[in-house]
Amino acid sequence: MNSHDLSLVHTGTVIEEDSLTLGQLCRACGVHADWVISLVEESIIEPQGENIRVWRFSGENLVRVRAALRLQRDLGVNLAGIALALDLMKELEYLRSQMKISGHI
């Protein structure tokens, strides 16, 4: 991923076919690596790769980190609360999509 792609990610375009390193993810979200590592430890995001040096993060991880950041910054939610809120938001999104498919919305 080159700096142009990172700029696109930073402005909001999620590029699914590319993955981000820990450093790129941190720069794209404006956060420290320690905070991202905490998100991984709480299973809020799940990188590909066994070792922190080879971790790669998907576009979905980028979206979750940004949402987690907003929850913490704007509402003061702790990591456990962030995990719960993001899981509930994902479930709500899934249920809405199922309702659309079945014609109830």
Stockholm file with secondary structure:
# STOCKHOLM 1.0

chainA/1-105         MNSHDLSLVHTGTVIEEDSLTLGQLCRACGVHADWVISLVEESIIEPQGENIRVWRFSGENLVRVRAALRLQRDLGVNLAGIALALDLMKELEYLRSQMKISGHI
#=GR chainA/1-105 SS CCHHHHHHHHTTCCCTTSCBCHHHHHHHHTCCHHHHHHHHHTTSSCCBSSSGGGCBBCHHHHHHHHHHHHHHHHHCCCHHHHHHHHHHHHHHHHHHHHHHHHTCC
#=GC SS_cons         CCHHHHHHHHTTCCCTTSCBCHHHHHHHHTCCHHHHHHHHHTTSSCCBSSSGGGCBBCHHHHHHHHHHHHHHHHHCCCHHHHHHHHHHHHHHHHHHHHHHHHTCC
//
